[in-house]
Amino acid sequence: MGTRQGKPLCVGKTRQLRAYLYRIYGLTKIRSSAFVSPMGCQGVCVVDRPGFCKDPSLKKTIVTADRVRFRLIHLPCRQITEVPEYRFSDMRRSDRVLDIGANVGAFCIRAARLSSQVTAVEPLTTGPLKENIRLNNAEVRVIEGALGDGAECLVSWDDLHRNVPTRTLGQLITMAGGCDFLKCDCEGAEWQIHPEDLLGIRRIEMELHIPPICPKINPLLLDVIGEHFTFAIDRSPVHSALGVMGILHAVKKEVP
């Protein structure tokens, strides 16, 4: 799995996930006077780290240490090329992988080395995402859009903004032909997931957020994860952003 920043929390009983997060982050005391649309990043202050690229003069191809190629172009947002915060060495060849919030392909391209069925969902950077998939000869299907409630939504990533269609997780899973391994990084839209849509998934890697980056927490989602999954949370994500809660690593419990 590799090393991770922060001390992971492992719990297993129903509702402990909700209780822990509410206690540690004081969620009952958090109030936001302004609505921040799902997947928006208004008010976010990000500390650069390796694998983030936001250079207005940049237009070049880079090769990472694990030999993934990225063609970086001028965009008013960060292009992410490394994803050390996610654990996926246990991904199976037969896993149907769904990467929500694919950016320019850092996760889905690497996932395609392990799985034969990978689908990437991205609302804003689909052009460079498709180019990087082609550059690496990766078998990845791309869905242009965002996770949400099915309505059109203004999505923002740094200084890139666009009105895009959204789909529920259930709809995205249907479009992808199923999902065994879910990676989700969608700046707060994870709380719009219908809890029952997670029940057919074996593995979850998900970035969790708190207000003000998202309007509210869905406690029922936490309860379903706590009841049906064994999980750990890295409390200190690899980048520091207002509202980021941590990275959830979850495995579906085996039915006796």
Phi and psi in degrees as GROMACS dihedral restraints (atoms count N, CA, C in turn):
[ dihedral_restraints ]
;  ai    aj    ak    al  type     phi  dphi    fc
    3     4     5     6     1    85.7    20    10
    4     5     6     7     1   168.9    20    10
    6     7     8     9     1   -83.8    20    10
    7     8     9    10     1   155.9    20    10
    9    10    11    12     1  -135.9    20    10
   10    11    12    13     1   148.8    20    10
   12    13    14    15     1   -75.6    20    10
   13    14    15    16     1   146.3    20    10
   15    16    17    18     1    85.4    20    10
   16    17    18    19     1   158.6    20    10
   18    19    20    21     1   -89.0    20    10
   19    20    21    22     1   120.2    20    10
   21    22    23    24     1   -72.9    20    10
   22    23    24    25     1   149.3    20    10
   24    25    26    27     1  -109.5    20    10
   25    26    27    28     1   128.1    20    10
   27    28    29    30     1  -117.9    20    10
   28    29    30    31     1   121.2    20    10
   30    31    32    33     1  -136.4    20    10
   31    32    33    34     1   164.5    20    10
   33    34    35    36     1  -139.0    20    10
   34    35    36    37     1   -11.0    20    10
   36    37    38    39     1   -91.3    20    10
   37    38    39    40     1   150.4    20    10
   39    40    41    42     1   -54.6    20    10
   40    41    42    43     1   136.5    20    10
   42    43    44    45     1    75.8    20    10
   43    44    45    46     1    -7.6    20    10
   45    46    47    48     1   -66.5    20    10
   46    47    48    49     1   -33.4    20    10
   48    49    50    51     1   -62.4    20    10
   49    50    51    52     1   -47.3    20    10
   51    52    53    54     1   -61.6    20    10
   52    53    54    55     1   -48.0    20    10
   54    55    56    57     1   -61.4    20    10
   55    56    57    58     1   -41.2    20    10
   57    58    59    60     1   -64.2    20    10
   58    59    60    61     1   -49.6    20    10
   60    61    62    63     1   -65.6    20    10
   61    62    63    64     1   -39.2    20    10
   63    64    65    66     1   -64.8    20    10
   64    65    66    67     1   -38.6    20    10
   66    67    68    69     1   -71.6    20    10
   67    68    69    70     1   -47.3    20    10
   69    70    71    72     1   -66.7    20    10
   70    71    72    73     1   -41.3    20    10
   72    73    74    75     1  -101.5    20    10
   73    74    75    76     1     2.1    20    10
   75    76    77    78     1    57.7    20    10
   76    77    78    79     1    42.3    20    10
   78    79    80    81     1   -63.5    20    10
   79    80    81    82     1   -28.3    20    10
   81    82    83    84     1   -70.4    20    10
   82    83    84    85     1   -16.1    20    10
   84    85    86    87     1   -97.8    20    10
   85    86    87    88     1    -8.8    20    10
   87    88    89    90     1   -81.6    20    10
   88    89    90    91     1   130.1    20    10
   90    91    92    93     1  -132.2    20    10
   91    92    93    94     1   142.6    20    10
   93    94    95    96     1  -124.6    20    10
   94    95    96    97     1   123.8    20    10
   96    97    98    99     1   -78.4    20    10
   97    98    99   100     1   -19.8    20    10
   99   100   101   102     1  -119.3    20    10
  100   101   102   103     1   136.5    20    10
  102   103   104   105     1   -75.2    20    10
  103   104   105   106     1   131.6    20    10
  105   106   107   108     1  -110.5    20    10
  106   107   108   109     1   118.2    20    10
  108   109   110   111     1   -64.2    20    10
  109   110   111   112     1   148.4    20    10
  111   112   113   114     1   -53.5    20    10
  112   113   114   115     1   138.1    20    10
  114   115   116   117     1    72.0    20    10
  115   116   117   118     1     1.0    20    10
  117   118   119   120     1   -77.2    20    10
  118   119   120   121     1   160.6    20    10
  120   121   122   123     1  -129.7    20    10
  121   122   123   124     1    28.6    20    10
  123   124   125   126     1   -61.0    20    10
  124   125   126   127     1   136.7    20    10
  126   127   128   129     1    80.0    20    10
  127   128   129   130     1     8.5    20    10
  129   130   131   132     1   -93.8    20    10
  130   131   132   133     1   131.4    20    10
  132   133   134   135     1  -113.6    20    10
  133   134   135   136     1   115.5    20    10
  135   136   137   138     1  -111.0    20    10
  136   137   138   139     1   133.7    20    10
  138   139   140   141     1   -91.0    20    10
  139   140   141   142     1   125.3    20    10
  141   142   143   144     1   -60.9    20    10
  142   143   144   145     1   150.1    20    10
  144   145   146   147     1  -146.0    20    10
  145   146   147   148     1   164.0    20    10
  147   148   149   150     1   -56.4    20    10
  148   149   150   151     1   135.4    20    10
  150   151   152   153     1   100.0    20    10
  151   152   153   154     1    -6.7    20    10
  153   154   155   156     1  -102.0    20    10
  154   155   156   157     1   135.3    20    10
  156   157   158   159     1  -138.9    20    10
  157   158   159   160     1   118.8    20    10
  159   160   161   162     1  -141.8    20    10
  160   161   162   163     1    82.0    20    10
  162   163   164   165     1  -125.0    20    10
  163   164   165   166     1   110.5    20    10
  165   166   167   168     1   -62.3    20    10
  166   167   168   169     1   -17.7    20    10
  168   169   170   171     1   -97.9    20    10
  169   170   171   172     1     0.7    20    10
  171   172   173   174     1   -83.1    20    10
  172   173   174   175     1   136.8    20    10
  174   175   176   177     1  -160.4    20    10
  175   176   177   178     1    92.5    20    10
  177   178   179   180     1  -159.4    20    10
  178   179   180   181     1   169.0    20    10
  180   181   182   183     1  -106.2    20    10
  181   182   183   184     1   132.3    20    10
  183   184   185   186     1  -119.6    20    10
  184   185   186   187     1   158.5    20    10
  186   187   188   189     1  -125.2    20    10
  187   188   189   190     1   124.3    20    10
  189   190   191   192     1   -77.7    20    10
  190   191   192   193     1   172.9    20    10
  192   193   194   195     1   -61.5    20    10
  193   194   195   196     1   -30.7    20    10
  195   196   197   198     1   -95.8    20    10
  196   197   198   199     1    20.5    20    10
  198   199   200   201     1    65.1    20    10
  199   200   201   202     1    40.8    20    10
  201   202   203   204     1  -100.2    20    10
  202   203   204   205     1   131.7    20    10
  204   205   206   207     1   -99.8    20    10
  205   206   207   208     1   137.1    20    10
  207   208   209   210     1  -131.4    20    10
  208   209   210   211     1   131.8    20    10
  210   211   212   213     1   -97.9    20    10
  211   212   213   214     1   105.4    20    10
  213   214   215   216     1   -89.9    20    10
  214   215   216   217     1   131.5    20    10
  216   217   218   219     1  -126.5    20    10
  217   218   219   220     1   173.1    20    10
  219   220   221   222     1   -70.8    20    10
  220   221   222   223     1   117.9    20    10
  222   223   224   225     1  -141.7    20    10
  223   224   225   226     1   148.5    20    10
  225   226   227   228     1   -82.1    20    10
  226   227   228   229     1    34.0    20    10
  228   229   230   231     1  -154.6    20    10
  229   230   231   232     1   165.8    20    10
  231   232   233   234     1   -73.1    20    10
  232   233   234   235     1   139.6    20    10
  234   235   236   237     1  -109.0    20    10
  235   236   237   238     1   114.9    20    10
  237   238   239   240     1   -93.3    20    10
  238   239   240   241     1   124.5    20    10
  240   241   242   243     1  -114.8    20    10
  241   242   243   244     1   -10.3    20    10
  243   244   245   246     1  -129.4    20    10
  244   245   246   247     1   141.5    20    10
  246   247   248   249     1  -134.3    20    10
  247   248   249   250     1    61.7    20    10
  249   250   251   252     1   -68.5    20    10
  250   251   252   253     1   -14.7    20    10
  252   253   254   255     1   -73.6    20    10
  253   254   255   256     1   -16.6    20    10
  255   256   257   258     1  -100.5    20    10
  256   257   258   259     1   143.0    20    10
  258   259   260   261     1  -106.9    20    10
  259   260   261   262     1   120.6    20    10
  261   262   263   264     1  -147.7    20    10
  262   263   264   265     1    21.7    20    10
  264   265   266   267     1   -67.7    20    10
  265   266   267   268     1   -17.5    20    10
  267   268   269   270     1   -91.0    20    10
  268   269   270   271     1     6.2    20    10
  270   271   272   273     1   -61.9    20    10
  271   272   273   274     1   137.5    20    10
  273   274   275   276     1   -98.5    20    10
  274   275   276   277     1   153.7    20    10
  276   277   278   279     1   -60.4    20    10
  277   278   279   280     1   -33.1    20    10
  279   280   281   282     1   -85.9    20    10
  280   281   282   283     1    -5.4    20    10
  282   283   284   285     1   -64.7    20    10
  283   284   285   286     1   135.8    20    10
  285   286   287   288     1   -90.5    20    10
  286   287   288   289     1   111.4    20    10
  288   289   290   291     1  -100.8    20    10
  289   290   291   292     1   132.1    20    10
  291   292   293   294     1  -121.1    20    10
  292   293   294   295     1   117.0    20    10
  294   295   296   297     1  -106.9    20    10
  295   296   297   298     1   102.9    20    10
  297   298   299   300     1   -97.7    20    10
  298   299   300   301     1   120.6    20    10
  300   301   302   303     1    87.7    20    10
  301   302   303   304     1    57.7    20    10
  303   304   305   306     1   -79.0    20    10
  304   305   306   307     1   -15.9    20    10
  306   307   308   309     1    54.5    20    10
  307   308   309   310     1  -123.2    20    10
  309   310   311   312     1  -104.8    20    10
  310   311   312   313     1    13.9    20    10
  312   313   314   315     1   109.7    20    10
  313   314   315   316     1     9.9    20    10
  315   316   317   318     1   -58.3    20    10
  316   317   318   319     1   -40.5    20    10
  318   319   320   321     1   -84.8    20    10
  319   320   321   322     1   -50.8    20    10
  321   322   323   324     1   -64.9    20    10
  322   323   324   325     1   -33.4    20    10
  324   325   326   327     1   -66.8    20    10
  325   326   327   328     1   -41.9    20    10
  327   328   329   330     1   -68.8    20    10
  328   329   330   331     1   -37.6    20    10
  330   331   332   333     1   -62.4    20    10
  331   332   333   334     1   -33.8    20    10
  333   334   335   336     1   -67.4    20    10
  334   335   336   337     1   -15.2    20    10
  336   337   338   339     1   -75.4    20    10
  337   338   339   340     1   -21.5    20    10
  339   340   341   342     1  -108.1    20    10
  340   341   342   343     1   -32.9    20    10
  342   343   344   345     1  -115.7    20    10
  343   344   345   346     1   149.6    20    10
  345   346   347   348     1   -93.2    20    10
  346   347   348   349     1    -2.0    20    10
  348   349   350   351     1  -141.1    20    10
  349   350   351   352     1    98.6    20    10
  351   352   353   354     1  -123.2    20    10
  352   353   354   355     1   131.5    20    10
  354   355   356   357     1  -123.1    20    10
  355   356   357   358     1   131.7    20    10
  357   358   359   360     1  -111.7    20    10
  358   359   360   361     1   135.9    20    10
  360   361   362   363     1  -115.2    20    10
  361   362   363   364     1   124.6    20    10
  363   364   365   366     1  -150.5    20    10
  364   365   366   367     1   129.0    20    10
  366   367   368   369     1   -90.6    20    10
  367   368   369   370     1   -21.9    20    10
  369   370   371   372     1  -120.4    20    10
  370   371   372   373     1   -42.7    20    10
  372   373   374   375     1  -107.8    20    10
  373   374   375   376     1    39.9    20    10
  375   376   377   378     1   -66.6    20    10
  376   377   378   379     1   -30.2    20    10
  378   379   380   381     1   -61.0    20    10
  379   380   381   382     1   -61.5    20    10
  381   382   383   384     1   -64.4    20    10
  382   383   384   385     1   -28.9    20    10
  384   385   386   387     1   -60.6    20    10
  385   386   387   388     1   -49.2    20    10
  387   388   389   390     1   -64.6    20    10
  388   389   390   391     1   -36.8    20    10
  390   391   392   393     1   -65.3    20    10
  391   392   393   394     1   -41.9    20    10
  393   394   395   396     1   -69.5    20    10
  394   395   396   397     1   -35.4    20    10
  396   397   398   399     1   -61.2    20    10
  397   398   399   400     1   -45.2    20    10
  399   400   401   402     1   -64.2    20    10
  400   401   402   403     1   -40.9    20    10
  402   403   404   405     1   -62.1    20    10
  403   404   405   406     1   -30.5    20    10
  405   406   407   408     1  -100.0    20    10
  406   407   408   409     1     6.7    20    10
  408   409   410   411     1    51.4    20    10
  409   410   411   412     1    40.1    20    10
  411   412   413   414     1   -91.0    20    10
  412   413   414   415     1   144.7    20    10
  414   415   416   417     1   -92.5    20    10
  415   416   417   418     1    90.4    20    10
  417   418   419   420     1  -136.0    20    10
  418   419   420   421     1   128.5    20    10
  420   421   422   423     1   -90.8    20    10
  421   422   423   424     1   139.7    20    10
  423   424   425   426     1  -113.4    20    10
  424   425   426   427     1   129.6    20    10
  426   427   428   429     1  -110.4    20    10
  427   428   429   430     1   121.2    20    10
  429   430   431   432     1   -86.9    20    10
  430   431   432   433     1   117.4    20    10
  432   433   434   435     1   156.8    20    10
  433   434   435   436     1  -172.0    20    10
  435   436   437   438     1  -136.5    20    10
  436   437   438   439     1   159.1    20    10
  438   439   440   441     1   -74.3    20    10
  439   440   441   442     1   135.7    20    10
  441   442   443   444     1  -176.5    20    10
  442   443   444   445     1  -148.5    20    10
  444   445   446   447     1  -104.9    20    10
  445   446   447   448     1     6.3    20    10
  447   448   449   450     1   103.6    20    10
  448   449   450   451     1   -10.6    20    10
  450   451   452   453     1   -94.4    20    10
  451   452   453   454     1   160.7    20    10
  453   454   455   456     1   -69.0    20    10
  454   455   456   457     1   145.3    20    10
  456   457   458   459     1  -144.8    20    10
  457   458   459   460     1   145.1    20    10
  459   460   461   462     1   -79.7    20    10
  460   461   462   463     1   118.1    20    10
  462   463   464   465     1  -111.1    20    10
  463   464   465   466     1   138.0    20    10
  465   466   467   468     1  -131.5    20    10
  466   467   468   469     1   141.5    20    10
  468   469   470   471     1  -141.2    20    10
  469   470   471   472     1   108.4    20    10
  471   472   473   474     1    55.4    20    10
  472   473   474   475     1  -119.4    20    10
  474   475   476   477     1  -101.8    20    10
  475   476   477   478     1    16.5    20    10
  477   478   479   480     1  -104.7    20    10
  478   479   480   481     1   124.5    20    10
  480   481   482   483     1  -133.4    20    10
  481   482   483   484     1   141.1    20    10
  483   484   485   486     1  -160.8    20    10
  484   485   486   487     1   142.7    20    10
  486   487   488   489     1   -82.4    20    10
  487   488   489   490     1   123.4    20    10
  489   490   491   492     1  -134.7    20    10
  490   491   492   493     1   156.1    20    10
  492   493   494   495     1   -72.5    20    10
  493   494   495   496     1   146.0    20    10
  495   496   497   498     1  -116.1    20    10
  496   497   498   499     1   157.9    20    10
  498   499   500   501     1  -137.8    20    10
  499   500   501   502     1   150.3    20    10
  501   502   503   504     1   -69.6    20    10
  502   503   504   505     1   163.3    20    10
  504   505   506   507     1   -60.9    20    10
  505   506   507   508     1   -39.8    20    10
  507   508   509   510     1   -59.1    20    10
  508   509   510   511     1   -40.9    20    10
  510   511   512   513     1   -66.8    20    10
  511   512   513   514     1   -40.9    20    10
  513   514   515   516     1   -66.0    20    10
  514   515   516   517     1   -38.5    20    10
  516   517   518   519     1   -63.2    20    10
  517   518   519   520     1   -41.8    20    10
  519   520   521   522     1   -62.7    20    10
  520   521   522   523     1   -44.5    20    10
  522   523   524   525     1   -63.1    20    10
  523   524   525   526     1   -33.2    20    10
  525   526   527   528     1   -82.8    20    10
  526   527   528   529     1    -8.0    20    10
  528   529   530   531     1    81.8    20    10
  529   530   531   532     1    21.6    20    10
  531   532   533   534     1   115.4    20    10
  532   533   534   535     1   167.4    20    10
  534   535   536   537     1  -150.8    20    10
  535   536   537   538     1   122.3    20    10
  537   538   539   540     1  -105.6    20    10
  538   539   540   541     1   -30.5    20    10
  540   541   542   543     1  -130.3    20    10
  541   542   543   544     1   115.4    20    10
  543   544   545   546     1  -109.4    20    10
  544   545   546   547     1   124.6    20    10
  546   547   548   549     1  -112.1    20    10
  547   548   549   550     1   128.0    20    10
  549   550   551   552     1  -135.6    20    10
  550   551   552   553     1   120.3    20    10
  552   553   554   555     1  -139.1    20    10
  553   554   555   556     1    88.6    20    10
  555   556   557   558     1  -133.3    20    10
  556   557   558   559     1    32.2    20    10
  558   559   560   561     1    50.6    20    10
  559   560   561   562     1    45.8    20    10
  561   562   563   564     1   106.3    20    10
  562   563   564   565     1   -19.5    20    10
  564   565   566   567     1   -69.8    20    10
  565   566   567   568     1   -10.8    20    10
  567   568   569   570     1   -59.8    20    10
  568   569   570   571     1   -26.9    20    10
  570   571   572   573     1   -74.1    20    10
  571   572   573   574     1    -8.2    20    10
  573   574   575   576     1   -89.0    20    10
  574   575   576   577     1    -1.7    20    10
  576   577   578   579     1   -65.8    20    10
  577   578   579   580     1   132.3    20    10
  579   580   581   582     1   -72.3    20    10
  580   581   582   583     1   121.9    20    10
  582   583   584   585     1   -51.8    20    10
  583   584   585   586     1   -37.1    20    10
  585   586   587   588     1   -65.9    20    10
  586   587   588   589     1   -19.8    20    10
  588   589   590   591     1   -70.7    20    10
  589   590   591   592     1   -14.1    20    10
  591   592   593   594     1   -86.1    20    10
  592   593   594   595     1   -14.5    20    10
  594   595   596   597     1   -68.2    20    10
  595   596   597   598     1   -22.8    20    10
  597   598   599   600     1   -92.8    20    10
  598   599   600   601     1     5.3    20    10
  600   601   602   603     1   -99.0    20    10
  601   602   603   604     1   136.1    20    10
  603   604   605   606     1   -84.3    20    10
  604   605   606   607     1   -41.0    20    10
  606   607   608   609     1  -133.4    20    10
  607   608   609   610     1   139.5    20    10
  609   610   611   612     1  -129.0    20    10
  610   611   612   613     1   130.8    20    10
  612   613   614   615     1  -122.2    20    10
  613   614   615   616     1   112.9    20    10
  615   616   617   618     1  -141.8    20    10
  616   617   618   619     1   132.6    20    10
  618   619   620   621     1   -84.6    20    10
  619   620   621   622     1   126.8    20    10
  621   622   623   624     1  -104.4    20    10
  622   623   624   625     1   144.6    20    10
  624   625   626   627     1  -130.0    20    10
  625   626   627   628     1   158.0    20    10
  627   628   629   630     1  -123.2    20    10
  628   629   630   631     1   164.4    20    10
  630   631   632   633     1   -55.2    20    10
  631   632   633   634     1   149.7    20    10
  633   634   635   636     1   -91.0    20    10
  634   635   636   637     1     4.0    20    10
  636   637   638   639     1   -71.1    20    10
  637   638   639   640     1   -21.3    20    10
  639   640   641   642     1  -132.7    20    10
  640   641   642   643     1   154.3    20    10
  642   643   644   645     1   -69.5    20    10
  643   644   645   646     1   -36.1    20    10
  645   646   647   648     1  -163.9    20    10
  646   647   648   649     1   163.7    20    10
  648   649   650   651     1   -92.9    20    10
  649   650   651   652     1   144.8    20    10
  651   652   653   654     1  -101.5    20    10
  652   653   654   655     1   100.4    20    10
  654   655   656   657     1   -64.7    20    10
  655   656   657   658     1   -27.7    20    10
  657   658   659   660     1   -65.4    20    10
  658   659   660   661     1   -32.8    20    10
  660   661   662   663     1   -64.9    20    10
  661   662   663   664     1   -42.2    20    10
  663   664   665   666     1   -63.1    20    10
  664   665   666   667     1   -39.3    20    10
  666   667   668   669     1   -65.1    20    10
  667   668   669   670     1   -41.4    20    10
  669   670   671   672     1   -65.4    20    10
  670   671   672   673     1   -42.2    20    10
  672   673   674   675     1   -63.4    20    10
  673   674   675   676     1   -43.1    20    10
  675   676   677   678     1   -64.1    20    10
  676   677   678   679     1   -33.0    20    10
  678   679   680   681     1   -83.2    20    10
  679   680   681   682     1   -37.5    20    10
  681   682   683   684     1  -106.2    20    10
  682   683   684   685     1    -7.0    20    10
  684   685   686   687     1  -129.9    20    10
  685   686   687   688     1   146.7    20    10
  687   688   689   690     1   -89.6    20    10
  688   689   690   691     1   134.0    20    10
  690   691   692   693     1  -146.6    20    10
  691   692   693   694     1   164.4    20    10
  693   694   695   696     1  -138.3    20    10
  694   695   696   697     1   153.4    20    10
  696   697   698   699     1  -128.1    20    10
  697   698   699   700     1   127.1    20    10
  699   700   701   702     1   -86.5    20    10
  700   701   702   703     1   110.6    20    10
  702   703   704   705     1   -71.9    20    10
  703   704   705   706     1   -23.3    20    10
  705   706   707   708     1  -110.1    20    10
  706   707   708   709     1    97.8    20    10
  708   709   710   711     1   -67.2    20    10
  709   710   711   712     1   165.9    20    10
  711   712   713   714     1   -75.7    20    10
  712   713   714   715     1    -8.3    20    10
  714   715   716   717     1  -132.1    20    10
  715   716   717   718     1   151.1    20    10
  717   718   719   720     1  -100.9    20    10
  718   719   720   721     1   109.4    20    10
  720   721   722   723     1  -132.4    20    10
  721   722   723   724     1   139.1    20    10
  723   724   725   726     1   -57.3    20    10
  724   725   726   727     1   123.9    20    10
  726   727   728   729     1    98.6    20    10
  727   728   729   730     1   -14.1    20    10
  729   730   731   732     1   -74.2    20    10
  730   731   732   733     1   128.5    20    10
  732   733   734   735     1   -91.8    20    10
  733   734   735   736     1   -40.5    20    10
  735   736   737   738     1   152.2    20    10
  736   737   738   739     1  -174.5    20    10
  738   739   740   741     1  -110.2    20    10
  739   740   741   742     1   124.6    20    10
  741   742   743   744     1   -92.4    20    10
  742   743   744   745     1   128.9    20    10
  744   745   746   747     1  -117.9    20    10
  745   746   747   748     1   115.9    20    10
  747   748   749   750     1  -132.7    20    10
  748   749   750   751     1   142.2    20    10
  750   751   752   753     1  -125.4    20    10
  751   752   753   754     1   131.3    20    10
  753   754   755   756     1   -62.5    20    10
  754   755   756   757     1   133.6    20    10
  756   757   758   759     1   -68.7    20    10
  757   758   759   760     1   141.6    20    10
  759   760   761   762     1   -76.0    20    10
  760   761   762   763     1   136.1    20    10
  762   763   764   765     1   -81.4    20    10
  763   764   765   766     1   126.1    20    10
